[in-house]
Amino acid sequence: MISYLVGQRTHEIGIRMALGAQQLDVLKLVLGQGMRMALIGVGIGLAAAIGLTRLMSKMLFSVSATDPITLIGVSVLLTFVALLACYIPARRAMRTDPIVALRYE
């Protein structure tokens, strides 16, 4: 999803870089957008997991449905995977040549 959004915003990123944005600024822009979506998803997932504890308690063995170590561990793991998934398109966006992006359209 982030890769598609970066592809759609190539012209905008090229204009930003032509106006003086540094590569680090573009990295922050793309990572910030991707991580915002990922953290919202993790928050909704945690709320749903806590809300559905009765259903989950019947499916889990030797772990409680509200085990904080498990919930935090899965949240951190998913956030780290989302960060890696956002970094690859962000790296591609950092290397956007402003002249090529402006000629593209």
Secondary structure, 3 states (H helix, E strand, C coil): CHHHHHHHCHHHHHHHHHCCCCHHHHHHHHHHHHHHHHHHHHHHHHHHHHHCHHHHHHHCCCCCCCCHHHHHHHHHHHHHHHHHHHHHHHHHHHCCCHHHHHHHC
